């Protein structure tokens, strides 16, 4: 494969992974290659990263794909097979205790970790998968060497004669932990490289990289992803609020200010060369959020609530209501300064949102009208969050229609793909005919909607 083919394939793989790489940026990267020594792999990585990566959160995906398209080594062409000094073990025949001793040296800072990782993948990572076929796995390498079990031994060597439990141990533990992660990453990188050689780079590239945080599907996030999303709430809210402020300030101008235009024309002999408009006074709506908090959409609901509350300075007032098959106001859990995790825990334990435990949109809308109907008024934007799956219960369309008419605007955000609407117990089509419904599956779509809302 030529360098041009690798460049084109790499840029295409970045786009497929969700990184925003334009045609012009791809050309900039190609021009940057003329300015570096292509034999220096880290210079090549830096040139691509400088021209193609826009956010720190995109860097892990970039590094993974770079390792596939521009590997540090190719099977059988490692170059110098030198993994230590003259006393180093033969990595192809040494017993596991000897290999663990060598790994311990590397974790303490010796050179050669990447070459050692490649040799260990060659020895332990191969698993037969039929005649003429083989698979490669990281877990079999890590299981054979168990690098995490070396921590106590290495701490004893590093802290020989020093007091345990102090700053020295903390620093040593952190350094060794980082080196263990480096070894694990090196093993994973070489396994991906070998799979790519066997199956094709394009195939493994599609599965090796998760989408960037802002493009993760709300309904498929893991617990770790949700923690990262929660940490992103305030920074995302600040960025979005800043864009909204600029948008309001630079938005459509107001009506012609006749007096100021005439006054300005006096300096040009009465010719109105400068037209002065009155400043536009943007409407700051009240916002009422009616949110499905059932397990099927919990991660979407929680993150959307947190982001909306982080943006509350864009609204005159924000009130939130949660429901499963009955409804309760949950505004009290999102007071300024509230801890994110604590707010979620209190909401689940204290809010009265469950009657029988099965989602029932129709009953929730009726109960909302009875208990909180006065929350909707002519200055209110009503925002409904949910997948519109009501377990085949009555939809209460007339009740929803009355709520929609009372509000200034009404919107519905659905975290399911449009292709799944109106399947099974989904009432997306019926509800969408009353309140405009939009797909909202990730942060990008949510941010775009909030910009329009405010």
Buried (B, 14 or more C-beta within 10 A) or exposed (E): EEEEEBBEBBBBBBEBBBBBBEEEBBEBBBEBBEEEEEEEEEBBBEBBBEBBBEEEBBBEBBBBBBBBBBBBEEBEEBEEEEBBEEEBBEBEEBEEEBBBBBBBBBBBEBEBBBBBBBBBBBBBBBEEEEEEEEBBBBEBBBEBBEBEEBBEBBBEEBBEEEEEEEEBBEEBBEBBEEBBEBBBBBBBBBBBBBBBBBEEBBEBBEEBBBBBBBBBBBBEBEEEBBEEBBEBBEEBBEEBBEEBBEEBEEEEEEEEBEEBBEEBBEEEEEEEEEEBEEEBEBEBBBBBBBBBBBEBBBBBBBBBBBBBBBBBEBBEBBBBBBBBBBBBBBBBBBEEEBEBEEBBEBBBEEBEBBBEEEBBBBBBBBBBBEBBEEBBEEEBBBBBBBBBBBEEBEBBBEBBBBBBEBBBBBBBBBBBEEEBBBEEEBBBEBBBEBBEBBBBBBBBBBBEBBEEBB
